[in-house]
Amino acid sequence: MTSRNADLVIEEIHQTREKISARFGGNIAAIAEDAARRQMESKHLIWRSNKPNEALQSSRSAPKGQGSSGKAGTAA
């Protein structure tokens, strides 16, 4: 692959990322949820981590409107 071809591929990746981001208003959680939904519907496993995403797990267990610390409205 020539340097020019690699640049074109990278540019296409950037354009695709921008289109997806625009479709979901830049909301990365919505992008991830859509990707997970499409993966489940396809019945094809794309990738699975050997280690769970601890940040994602703690944010899911926190009550809405609170951070992963579970303390709402605390200031230092």
NUVO-975794 format. One record per atom (N, C-alpha, C, O): residue in three letters; y, z, x. Coordinates in steps of 0.05 Angstrom, whole numbers, m for minus. Layout:
% residues N
<node><miba>ala</miba><north>Y</north><up>Z</up><east>X</east></node>
...
% end
This chain:
% residues 76
<node><miba>met</miba><north>m23</north><up>0</up><east>17</east></node>
<node><miba>met</miba><north>0</north><up>0</up><east>0</east></node>
<node><miba>met</miba><north>25</north><up>0</up><east>18</east></node>
<node><miba>met</miba><north>27</north><up>16</up><east>37</east></node>
<node><miba>thr</miba><north>43</north><up>m18</up><east>13</east></node>
<node><miba>thr</miba><north>67</north><up>m19</up><east>29</east></node>
<node><miba>thr</miba><north>86</north><up>3</up><east>20</east></node>
<node><miba>thr</miba><north>84</north><up>15</up><east>m2</east></node>
<node><miba>ser</miba><north>106</north><up>7</up><east>36</east></node>
<node><miba>ser</miba><north>126</north><up>27</up><east>30</east></node>
<node><miba>ser</miba><north>141</north><up>20</up><east>4</east></node>
<node><miba>ser</miba><north>147</north><up>38</up><east>m12</east></node>
<node><miba>arg</miba><north>147</north><up>m6</up><east>0</east></node>
<node><miba>arg</miba><north>161</north><up>m15</up><east>m24</east></node>
<node><miba>arg</miba><north>144</north><up>m10</up><east>m49</east></node>
<node><miba>arg</miba><north>154</north><up>m1</up><east>m69</east></node>
<node><miba>asn</miba><north>117</north><up>m16</up><east>m47</east></node>
<node><miba>asn</miba><north>100</north><up>m11</up><east>m69</east></node>
<node><miba>asn</miba><north>98</north><up>19</up><east>m76</east></node>
<node><miba>asn</miba><north>98</north><up>27</up><east>m99</east></node>
<node><miba>ala</miba><north>97</north><up>36</up><east>m55</east></node>
<node><miba>ala</miba><north>97</north><up>65</up><east>m59</east></node>
<node><miba>ala</miba><north>122</north><up>74</up><east>m73</east></node>
<node><miba>ala</miba><north>121</north><up>91</up><east>m91</east></node>
<node><miba>asp</miba><north>145</north><up>63</up><east>m65</east></node>
<node><miba>asp</miba><north>170</north><up>70</up><east>m78</east></node>
<node><miba>asp</miba><north>171</north><up>62</up><east>m107</east></node>
<node><miba>asp</miba><north>181</north><up>77</up><east>m124</east></node>
<node><miba>leu</miba><north>159</north><up>39</up><east>m114</east></node>
<node><miba>leu</miba><north>158</north><up>30</up><east>m142</east></node>
<node><miba>leu</miba><north>140</north><up>49</up><east>m158</east></node>
<node><miba>leu</miba><north>147</north><up>55</up><east>m181</east></node>
<node><miba>val</miba><north>118</north><up>58</up><east>m147</east></node>
<node><miba>val</miba><north>100</north><up>76</up><east>m161</east></node>
<node><miba>val</miba><north>114</north><up>103</up><east>m166</east></node>
<node><miba>val</miba><north>113</north><up>114</up><east>m188</east></node>
<node><miba>ile</miba><north>128</north><up>113</up><east>m145</east></node>
<node><miba>ile</miba><north>142</north><up>138</up><east>m148</east></node>
<node><miba>ile</miba><north>164</north><up>135</up><east>m169</east></node>
<node><miba>ile</miba><north>169</north><up>154</up><east>m185</east></node>
<node><miba>glu</miba><north>179</north><up>113</up><east>m169</east></node>
<node><miba>glu</miba><north>200</north><up>109</up><east>m189</east></node>
<node><miba>glu</miba><north>188</north><up>108</up><east>m217</east></node>
<node><miba>glu</miba><north>200</north><up>119</up><east>m235</east></node>
<node><miba>glu</miba><north>165</north><up>96</up><east>m220</east></node>
<node><miba>glu</miba><north>152</north><up>95</up><east>m246</east></node>
<node><miba>glu</miba><north>144</north><up>123</up><east>m255</east></node>
<node><miba>glu</miba><north>146</north><up>130</up><east>m279</east></node>
<node><miba>ile</miba><north>134</north><up>139</up><east>m237</east></node>
<node><miba>ile</miba><north>127</north><up>167</up><east>m243</east></node>
<node><miba>ile</miba><north>152</north><up>182</up><east>m252</east></node>
<node><miba>ile</miba><north>151</north><up>197</up><east>m272</east></node>
<node><miba>his</miba><north>174</north><up>179</up><east>m238</east></node>
<node><miba>his</miba><north>199</north><up>192</up><east>m246</east></node>
<node><miba>his</miba><north>208</north><up>183</up><east>m274</east></node>
<node><miba>his</miba><north>217</north><up>200</up><east>m290</east></node>
<node><miba>gln</miba><north>207</north><up>158</up><east>m279</east></node>
<node><miba>gln</miba><north>215</north><up>147</up><east>m306</east></node>
<node><miba>gln</miba><north>197</north><up>159</up><east>m328</east></node>
<node><miba>gln</miba><north>207</north><up>166</up><east>m349</east></node>
<node><miba>thr</miba><north>171</north><up>160</up><east>m323</east></node>
<node><miba>thr</miba><north>153</north><up>171</up><east>m343</east></node>
<node><miba>thr</miba><north>159</north><up>201</up><east>m348</east></node>
<node><miba>thr</miba><north>160</north><up>209</up><east>m371</east></node>
<node><miba>arg</miba><north>164</north><up>216</up><east>m326</east></node>
<node><miba>arg</miba><north>170</north><up>244</up><east>m329</east></node>
<node><miba>arg</miba><north>196</north><up>248</up><east>m345</east></node>
<node><miba>arg</miba><north>197</north><up>265</up><east>m362</east></node>
<node><miba>glu</miba><north>216</north><up>231</up><east>m340</east></node>
<node><miba>glu</miba><north>241</north><up>233</up><east>m355</east></node>
<node><miba>glu</miba><north>238</north><up>227</up><east>m384</east></node>
<node><miba>glu</miba><north>250</north><up>240</up><east>m401</east></node>
<node><miba>lys</miba><north>221</north><up>207</up><east>m391</east></node>
<node><miba>lys</miba><north>216</north><up>200</up><east>m419</east></node>
<node><miba>lys</miba><north>202</north><up>223</up><east>m433</east></node>
<node><miba>lys</miba><north>209</north><up>230</up><east>m455</east></node>
<node><miba>ile</miba><north>182</north><up>234</up><east>m420</east></node>
<node><miba>ile</miba><north>167</north><up>257</up><east>m432</east></node>
<node><miba>ile</miba><north>186</north><up>280</up><east>m436</east></node>
<node><miba>ile</miba><north>186</north><up>293</up><east>m457</east></node>
<node><miba>ser</miba><north>202</north><up>287</up><east>m416</east></node>
<node><miba>ser</miba><north>221</north><up>309</up><east>m418</east></node>
<node><miba>ser</miba><north>241</north><up>305</up><east>m440</east></node>
<node><miba>ser</miba><north>246</north><up>324</up><east>m455</east></node>
<node><miba>ala</miba><north>251</north><up>281</up><east>m443</east></node>
<node><miba>ala</miba><north>270</north><up>275</up><east>m464</east></node>
<node><miba>ala</miba><north>257</north><up>278</up><east>m492</east></node>
<node><miba>ala</miba><north>270</north><up>287</up><east>m510</east></node>
<node><miba>arg</miba><north>232</north><up>269</up><east>m494</east></node>
<node><miba>arg</miba><north>219</north><up>271</up><east>m520</east></node>
<node><miba>arg</miba><north>216</north><up>299</up><east>m530</east></node>
<node><miba>arg</miba><north>215</north><up>304</up><east>m554</east></node>
<node><miba>phe</miba><north>214</north><up>318</up><east>m511</east></node>
<node><miba>phe</miba><north>210</north><up>346</up><east>m518</east></node>
<node><miba>phe</miba><north>235</north><up>363</up><east>m512</east></node>
<node><miba>phe</miba><north>233</north><up>388</up><east>m511</east></node>
<node><miba>gly</miba><north>257</north><up>350</up><east>m508</east></node>
<node><miba>gly</miba><north>282</north><up>365</up><east>m503</east></node>
<node><miba>gly</miba><north>281</north><up>382</up><east>m478</east></node>
<node><miba>gly</miba><north>295</north><up>402</up><east>m476</east></node>
<node><miba>gly</miba><north>266</north><up>374</up><east>m459</east></node>
<node><miba>gly</miba><north>264</north><up>389</up><east>m433</east></node>
<node><miba>gly</miba><north>248</north><up>414</up><east>m435</east></node>
<node><miba>gly</miba><north>247</north><up>430</up><east>m416</east></node>
<node><miba>asn</miba><north>235</north><up>419</up><east>m458</east></node>
<node><miba>asn</miba><north>220</north><up>444</up><east>m463</east></node>
<node><miba>asn</miba><north>192</north><up>441</up><east>m450</east></node>
<node><miba>asn</miba><north>174</north><up>428</up><east>m461</east></node>
<node><miba>ile</miba><north>188</north><up>454</up><east>m426</east></node>
<node><miba>ile</miba><north>163</north><up>451</up><east>m411</east></node>
<node><miba>ile</miba><north>140</north><up>463</up><east>m427</east></node>
<node><miba>ile</miba><north>118</north><up>453</up><east>m424</east></node>
<node><miba>ala</miba><north>145</north><up>484</up><east>m442</east></node>
<node><miba>ala</miba><north>123</north><up>496</up><east>m457</east></node>
<node><miba>ala</miba><north>113</north><up>477</up><east>m479</east></node>
<node><miba>ala</miba><north>89</north><up>474</up><east>m484</east></node>
<node><miba>ala</miba><north>132</north><up>462</up><east>m492</east></node>
<node><miba>ala</miba><north>125</north><up>443</up><east>m512</east></node>
<node><miba>ala</miba><north>110</north><up>419</up><east>m500</east></node>
<node><miba>ala</miba><north>91</north><up>409</up><east>m511</east></node>
<node><miba>ile</miba><north>118</north><up>411</up><east>m476</east></node>
<node><miba>ile</miba><north>104</north><up>390</up><east>m461</east></node>
<node><miba>ile</miba><north>75</north><up>398</up><east>m456</east></node>
<node><miba>ile</miba><north>56</north><up>383</up><east>m460</east></node>
<node><miba>ala</miba><north>72</north><up>423</up><east>m446</east></node>
<node><miba>ala</miba><north>45</north><up>433</up><east>m439</east></node>
<node><miba>ala</miba><north>28</north><up>436</up><east>m464</east></node>
<node><miba>ala</miba><north>4</north><up>429</up><east>m464</east></node>
<node><miba>glu</miba><north>39</north><up>445</up><east>m486</east></node>
<node><miba>glu</miba><north>24</north><up>448</up><east>m511</east></node>
<node><miba>glu</miba><north>15</north><up>421</up><east>m521</east></node>
<node><miba>glu</miba><north>m7</north><up>418</up><east>m531</east></node>
<node><miba>asp</miba><north>33</north><up>401</up><east>m519</east></node>
<node><miba>asp</miba><north>25</north><up>374</up><east>m528</east></node>
<node><miba>asp</miba><north>3</north><up>363</up><east>m510</east></node>
<node><miba>asp</miba><north>m16</north><up>350</up><east>m521</east></node>
<node><miba>ala</miba><north>5</north><up>367</up><east>m484</east></node>
<node><miba>ala</miba><north>m16</north><up>357</up><east>m466</east></node>
<node><miba>ala</miba><north>m43</north><up>371</up><east>m472</east></node>
<node><miba>ala</miba><north>m63</north><up>358</up><east>m472</east></node>
<node><miba>ala</miba><north>m42</north><up>397</up><east>m477</east></node>
<node><miba>ala</miba><north>m67</north><up>411</up><east>m484</east></node>
<node><miba>ala</miba><north>m78</north><up>401</up><east>m510</east></node>
<node><miba>ala</miba><north>m103</north><up>398</up><east>m513</east></node>
<node><miba>arg</miba><north>m61</north><up>397</up><east>m530</east></node>
<node><miba>arg</miba><north>m70</north><up>386</up><east>m556</east></node>
<node><miba>arg</miba><north>m84</north><up>359</up><east>m553</east></node>
<node><miba>arg</miba><north>m105</north><up>354</up><east>m564</east></node>
<node><miba>arg</miba><north>m70</north><up>342</up><east>m538</east></node>
<node><miba>arg</miba><north>m82</north><up>315</up><east>m534</east></node>
<node><miba>arg</miba><north>m108</north><up>316</up><east>m518</east></node>
<node><miba>arg</miba><north>m126</north><up>300</up><east>m524</east></node>
<node><miba>gln</miba><north>m110</north><up>334</up><east>m499</east></node>
<node><miba>gln</miba><north>m134</north><up>337</up><east>m484</east></node>
<node><miba>gln</miba><north>m157</north><up>347</up><east>m502</east></node>
<node><miba>gln</miba><north>m179</north><up>336</up><east>m501</east></node>
<node><miba>met</miba><north>m151</north><up>366</up><east>m520</east></node>
<node><miba>met</miba><north>m172</north><up>376</up><east>m538</east></node>
<node><miba>met</miba><north>m181</north><up>354</up><east>m557</east></node>
<node><miba>met</miba><north>m205</north><up>351</up><east>m563</east></node>
<node><miba>glu</miba><north>m162</north><up>338</up><east>m567</east></node>
<node><miba>glu</miba><north>m169</north><up>317</up><east>m585</east></node>
<node><miba>glu</miba><north>m185</north><up>295</up><east>m572</east></node>
<node><miba>glu</miba><north>m202</north><up>283</up><east>m584</east></node>
<node><miba>ser</miba><north>m181</north><up>291</up><east>m546</east></node>
<node><miba>ser</miba><north>m196</north><up>270</up><east>m532</east></node>
<node><miba>ser</miba><north>m224</north><up>279</up><east>m524</east></node>
<node><miba>ser</miba><north>m241</north><up>262</up><east>m519</east></node>
<node><miba>lys</miba><north>m229</north><up>305</up><east>m524</east></node>
<node><miba>lys</miba><north>m255</north><up>316</up><east>m516</east></node>
<node><miba>lys</miba><north>m261</north><up>311</up><east>m486</east></node>
<node><miba>lys</miba><north>m284</north><up>314</up><east>m478</east></node>
<node><miba>his</miba><north>m241</north><up>302</up><east>m471</east></node>
<node><miba>his</miba><north>m246</north><up>298</up><east>m442</east></node>
<node><miba>his</miba><north>m231</north><up>319</up><east>m427</east></node>
<node><miba>his</miba><north>m206</north><up>322</up><east>m429</east></node>
<node><miba>leu</miba><north>m245</north><up>334</up><east>m411</east></node>
<node><miba>leu</miba><north>m232</north><up>354</up><east>m394</east></node>
<node><miba>leu</miba><north>m218</north><up>340</up><east>m371</east></node>
<node><miba>leu</miba><north>m231</north><up>326</up><east>m356</east></node>
<node><miba>ile</miba><north>m192</north><up>345</up><east>m368</east></node>
<node><miba>ile</miba><north>m177</north><up>333</up><east>m347</east></node>
<node><miba>ile</miba><north>m178</north><up>350</up><east>m322</east></node>
<node><miba>ile</miba><north>m185</north><up>340</up><east>m301</east></node>
<node><miba>trp</miba><north>m172</north><up>376</up><east>m325</east></node>
<node><miba>trp</miba><north>m171</north><up>394</up><east>m302</east></node>
<node><miba>trp</miba><north>m172</north><up>422</up><east>m312</east></node>
<node><miba>trp</miba><north>m161</north><up>428</up><east>m333</east></node>
<node><miba>arg</miba><north>m186</north><up>439</up><east>m298</east></node>
<node><miba>arg</miba><north>m187</north><up>467</up><east>m306</east></node>
<node><miba>arg</miba><north>m185</north><up>484</up><east>m280</east></node>
<node><miba>arg</miba><north>m201</north><up>479</up><east>m261</east></node>
<node><miba>ser</miba><north>m167</north><up>502</up><east>m280</east></node>
<node><miba>ser</miba><north>m163</north><up>520</up><east>m257</east></node>
<node><miba>ser</miba><north>m186</north><up>539</up><east>m254</east></node>
<node><miba>ser</miba><north>m197</north><up>548</up><east>m275</east></node>
<node><miba>asn</miba><north>m193</north><up>546</up><east>m230</east></node>
<node><miba>asn</miba><north>m213</north><up>567</up><east>m226</east></node>
<node><miba>asn</miba><north>m200</north><up>595</up><east>m230</east></node>
<node><miba>asn</miba><north>m215</north><up>615</up><east>m234</east></node>
<node><miba>lys</miba><north>m174</north><up>596</up><east>m230</east></node>
<node><miba>lys</miba><north>m159</north><up>621</up><east>m232</east></node>
<node><miba>lys</miba><north>m140</north><up>619</up><east>m256</east></node>
<node><miba>lys</miba><north>m124</north><up>600</up><east>m256</east></node>
<node><miba>pro</miba><north>m140</north><up>638</up><east>m275</east></node>
<node><miba>pro</miba><north>m121</north><up>636</up><east>m297</east></node>
<node><miba>pro</miba><north>m93</north><up>639</up><east>m287</east></node>
<node><miba>pro</miba><north>m88</north><up>653</up><east>m267</east></node>
<node><miba>asn</miba><north>m74</north><up>627</up><east>m301</east></node>
<node><miba>asn</miba><north>m46</north><up>629</up><east>m295</east></node>
<node><miba>asn</miba><north>m36</north><up>656</up><east>m305</east></node>
<node><miba>asn</miba><north>m32</north><up>660</up><east>m329</east></node>
<node><miba>glu</miba><north>m32</north><up>675</up><east>m286</east></node>
<node><miba>glu</miba><north>m25</north><up>702</up><east>m294</east></node>
<node><miba>glu</miba><north>2</north><up>703</up><east>m308</east></node>
<node><miba>glu</miba><north>6</north><up>719</up><east>m326</east></node>
<node><miba>ala</miba><north>21</north><up>687</up><east>m299</east></node>
<node><miba>ala</miba><north>48</north><up>688</up><east>m312</east></node>
<node><miba>ala</miba><north>46</north><up>678</up><east>m341</east></node>
<node><miba>ala</miba><north>59</north><up>690</up><east>m358</east></node>
<node><miba>leu</miba><north>29</north><up>658</up><east>m346</east></node>
<node><miba>leu</miba><north>26</north><up>648</up><east>m373</east></node>
<node><miba>leu</miba><north>12</north><up>669</up><east>m390</east></node>
<node><miba>leu</miba><north>20</north><up>673</up><east>m413</east></node>
<node><miba>gln</miba><north>m8</north><up>682</up><east>m379</east></node>
<node><miba>gln</miba><north>m23</north><up>702</up><east>m394</east></node>
<node><miba>gln</miba><north>m5</north><up>726</up><east>m401</east></node>
<node><miba>gln</miba><north>m6</north><up>735</up><east>m424</east></node>
<node><miba>ser</miba><north>12</north><up>735</up><east>m383</east></node>
<node><miba>ser</miba><north>29</north><up>758</up><east>m389</east></node>
<node><miba>ser</miba><north>51</north><up>751</up><east>m409</east></node>
<node><miba>ser</miba><north>59</north><up>768</up><east>m425</east></node>
<node><miba>ser</miba><north>61</north><up>726</up><east>m408</east></node>
<node><miba>ser</miba><north>82</north><up>718</up><east>m427</east></node>
<node><miba>ser</miba><north>70</north><up>715</up><east>m455</east></node>
<node><miba>ser</miba><north>85</north><up>719</up><east>m474</east></node>
<node><miba>arg</miba><north>45</north><up>707</up><east>m457</east></node>
<node><miba>arg</miba><north>33</north><up>705</up><east>m483</east></node>
<node><miba>arg</miba><north>28</north><up>732</up><east>m496</east></node>
<node><miba>arg</miba><north>29</north><up>734</up><east>m520</east></node>
<node><miba>ser</miba><north>23</north><up>752</up><east>m480</east></node>
<node><miba>ser</miba><north>17</north><up>779</up><east>m491</east></node>
<node><miba>ser</miba><north>42</north><up>795</up><east>m497</east></node>
<node><miba>ser</miba><north>40</north><up>814</up><east>m512</east></node>
<node><miba>ala</miba><north>65</north><up>787</up><east>m487</east></node>
<node><miba>ala</miba><north>90</north><up>801</up><east>m492</east></node>
<node><miba>ala</miba><north>100</north><up>795</up><east>m520</east></node>
<node><miba>ala</miba><north>98</north><up>772</up><east>m529</east></node>
<node><miba>pro</miba><north>110</north><up>815</up><east>m534</east></node>
<node><miba>pro</miba><north>121</north><up>810</up><east>m561</east></node>
<node><miba>pro</miba><north>144</north><up>790</up><east>m559</east></node>
<node><miba>pro</miba><north>158</north><up>789</up><east>m539</east></node>
<node><miba>lys</miba><north>148</north><up>774</up><east>m580</east></node>
<node><miba>lys</miba><north>169</north><up>754</up><east>m581</east></node>
<node><miba>lys</miba><north>196</north><up>767</up><east>m576</east></node>
<node><miba>lys</miba><north>202</north><up>788</up><east>m587</east></node>
<node><miba>gly</miba><north>212</north><up>754</up><east>m558</east></node>
<node><miba>gly</miba><north>238</north><up>764</up><east>m552</east></node>
<node><miba>gly</miba><north>239</north><up>784</up><east>m529</east></node>
<node><miba>gly</miba><north>260</north><up>794</up><east>m522</east></node>
<node><miba>gln</miba><north>215</north><up>790</up><east>m518</east></node>
<node><miba>gln</miba><north>213</north><up>809</up><east>m496</east></node>
<node><miba>gln</miba><north>201</north><up>794</up><east>m472</east></node>
<node><miba>gln</miba><north>185</north><up>776</up><east>m475</east></node>
<node><miba>gly</miba><north>209</north><up>802</up><east>m448</east></node>
<node><miba>gly</miba><north>198</north><up>791</up><east>m424</east></node>
<node><miba>gly</miba><north>170</north><up>802</up><east>m419</east></node>
<node><miba>gly</miba><north>160</north><up>817</up><east>m436</east></node>
<node><miba>ser</miba><north>158</north><up>794</up><east>m398</east></node>
<node><miba>ser</miba><north>131</north><up>803</up><east>m392</east></node>
<node><miba>ser</miba><north>130</north><up>833</up><east>m386</east></node>
<node><miba>ser</miba><north>108</north><up>844</up><east>m386</east></node>
<node><miba>ser</miba><north>153</north><up>845</up><east>m380</east></node>
<node><miba>ser</miba><north>153</north><up>874</up><east>m375</east></node>
<node><miba>ser</miba><north>150</north><up>890</up><east>m400</east></node>
<node><miba>ser</miba><north>142</north><up>913</up><east>m399</east></node>
<node><miba>gly</miba><north>155</north><up>877</up><east>m423</east></node>
<node><miba>gly</miba><north>152</north><up>891</up><east>m449</east></node>
<node><miba>gly</miba><north>176</north><up>907</up><east>m456</east></node>
<node><miba>gly</miba><north>176</north><up>921</up><east>m476</east></node>
<node><miba>lys</miba><north>197</north><up>906</up><east>m440</east></node>
<node><miba>lys</miba><north>221</north><up>922</up><east>m445</east></node>
<node><miba>lys</miba><north>243</north><up>903</up><east>m454</east></node>
<node><miba>lys</miba><north>252</north><up>885</up><east>m440</east></node>
<node><miba>ala</miba><north>252</north><up>907</up><east>m478</east></node>
<node><miba>ala</miba><north>273</north><up>890</up><east>m489</east></node>
<node><miba>ala</miba><north>300</north><up>902</up><east>m485</east></node>
<node><miba>ala</miba><north>304</north><up>926</up><east>m489</east></node>
<node><miba>gly</miba><north>319</north><up>885</up><east>m476</east></node>
<node><miba>gly</miba><north>347</north><up>894</up><east>m474</east></node>
<node><miba>gly</miba><north>353</north><up>914</up><east>m452</east></node>
<node><miba>gly</miba><north>374</north><up>927</up><east>m454</east></node>
<node><miba>thr</miba><north>336</north><up>917</up><east>m432</east></node>
<node><miba>thr</miba><north>343</north><up>935</up><east>m410</east></node>
<node><miba>thr</miba><north>359</north><up>921</up><east>m390</east></node>
<node><miba>thr</miba><north>355</north><up>898</up><east>m384</east></node>
<node><miba>ala</miba><north>379</north><up>935</up><east>m379</east></node>
<node><miba>ala</miba><north>396</north><up>924</up><east>m358</east></node>
<node><miba>ala</miba><north>397</north><up>943</up><east>m334</east></node>
<node><miba>ala</miba><north>395</north><up>967</up><east>m338</east></node>
<node><miba>ala</miba><north>400</north><up>932</up><east>m311</east></node>
<node><miba>ala</miba><north>400</north><up>948</up><east>m286</east></node>
<node><miba>ala</miba><north>428</north><up>958</up><east>m281</east></node>
<node><miba>ala</miba><north>433</north><up>972</up><east>m261</east></node>
% end
